[in-house]
């Protein structure tokens, strides 16, 4: 690594720690009304006990080992799977190793029905890699529980937008959901363009780029495991078309932004379906394989927004718990220097730049700058 890159990484990392305390905490959107009762829709809170053996296979194709599972955790279970004991349930998913634990996520198949679970176990000796595919057969004991009123079920999801109707699209979506008896948030927003992104090596001279942003107004219905969907949301959204024109004259850059409202306060349905992930073929350091698909039908928009789910996490949270961190860019269940180094490579880029990545743009303002560093600083050190 040359001196300039070392200086850049050092400066960015120092900024993270300088802003770690100063970064503002997440606040719920004031216009989001409570969700209808019962709070968990077509699912119920349950205690799940899993026993059996999972086979772990490193993403690099090696390091195959067996992991004995005997763990109990809280989860949201579809109503179609009643509380009971089930033998030989299939599991297929991922395991991410931290210093002390394995964080395991994936699809549990009970009586032919798949639903997403997330749990952690102590890290056994001999685990040397970071990311693994995990699959096997487990015995399942499901007991319905009553959660304290302050508990919430939390979902964080990220996705790539690939289509608007029949047109190819290039963009990113993020969903942050909290559903409980007293605290509810349904925040789903996306950004995409119909223009292919510039290739690495293309010039950064004068250019014009047009993109769409979808922002939430409020959600009227949020349910987990609804009629075959992992996540189902009815609500209202605004859609804007923004055009950025960048010109360079005498080494000075001028940016002009025009904003056009496409639809305002338009009703829509957001729907997520998950597939059993096949992780063992994913190379070390690569993005996770697609976990499923989503559709986003908004009245008045010329076509359905479609895309792939690339990140999906669930958990029950207490009032004092911090949100699932969005700055875990390599998805190893901890925000650390590896994530900061990825962010540093894109620092200073903006929409239209070859190295710009919407995943790093935490506030969706289409430039990766000090505000995104501040968010990474707020998340730094978190495990989930």
Residue, then its C-alpha position, 0 to 999 in steps of 0.5 A: x500500500x503506497x503512502x497516499x493510501x495509508x494516509x487516506x485510511x489513517x485520516x478516515x479511521x481517525x475521523x471515525x473515532x472523532x465522530x463516534x460519540x458525536x454521531x446522532x442516534x436514530x430517531x423514529x419517523x414522527x409520521x409513522x402510525x402504530x401498526x394494527x394489532x396483533x403486533x406480529x400479524x400473521x406470525x407469533x413470538x416463540x421460543x425455539x430450541x434447536x438440536x442437531x448437527x450443521x455442516x459448515x463449509x468455508x466460502x473459500x471451498x475448504x475448512x469443512x467441519x461439523x457443528x453440534x447445535x443445542x441452542x434456545x432463542x426467541x423468534x417470530x414464527x408463522x401461524x402456519x407452524x403451530x407450537x410443537x416438536x418437529x424432527x429433522x427440520x432442514x436448515x440452510x444458511x450462513x455462519x459468520x465468526x466473531x472472536x467468541x461466537x458464530x452468528x447463524x442466519x438462514x431458512x428453517x424448513x418445518x413441515x415444508x414451510x420455510x421461515x427465517x431464523x437468526x441465532x448465535x452459538x459459542x465459537x468452537x475450537x478449530x474455526x479459523x475462517x470468517x464466513x461459512x455456508x451452514x446446512x443440516x437437519x435439526x430437531x425443533x421445539x417451538x413454544x409460544x411466548x408472551x413478550x413484554x410490552x416494550x419488546x420489538x421485533x426488528x428487521x433490517x434488509x438491504x436489496x439491489x434494485x434491478x428493474x422498473x417494469x421491463x426496464x433494467x434499473x440500477x439501484x439500492x433499497x433499504x428497509x428498517x422495520x420495528x414492530x411491537x405493542x408500543x413502538x413501531x417503525x416501518x421505514x423503506x426507501x430506495x434509489x435507482x437510475x435507468x442509466x447503466x453505471x459508468x465503467x471503471x476507467x471512464x473519465x469523470x468530466x461533464x455528465x448528466x445523470x437522472x435517478x429516482x428516489x422513493x421515500x416513505x410517508x407512512x405505513x398502514x400495515x406491516x406483517x411478517x410471514x404473511x401468505x408466503x411472504x417474509x415481509x409484507x407492507x402496505x403504505x404510502x410513498x413519494x417518488x421523485x426524479x432528480x437530474x444532476x448535471x455536472x460541468x467542469x470549466x477552468x478546473x471548477x466543478x458546477x453541479x445543478x440539481x433539478x427535482x420533479x415529483x412523479x407521485x406524491x402520497x401514493x399507495x403501494x405494496x412492498x413484498x419480500x420473499x426469501x429463498x433457502x440460501x446456497x452459501x457454499x459456492x460463494x468465494x471468500x470476501x464476495x457479496x452474499x448470494x441473493x437471499x430472495x426477491x422483492x417487489x414494490x408496486x406503487x400507484x402511478x409509477x410506470x412499472x413495478x420496482x423489482x430487485x434482489x435481497x442481499x441482506x436480511x436480519x431479524x431479532x427481538x430488541x429491548x428498548x435500550x438496544x441499538x439498531x442493527x448496524x447498517x455499516x456492516x458492509x461485508x456482512x460478518x456480523x461486526x462493524x470493524x476495520x474491514x468495513x471502514x476500509x471498504x468505505x474509505x475506498x469509496x470516500x469522496x465519490x458520488x452518483x455517477x462516479x465509477x467507484x460510488x456504491x449506494x451500499x456505503x451511502x448511509x443517508x442516501x444523499x448520493x455522495x459518500x462523505x463525512x456524514x457516512x463516515x459519522x454513521x460508520x463511527x456510530x456503528x463501529x464495534x457493534x456485533x449483532 
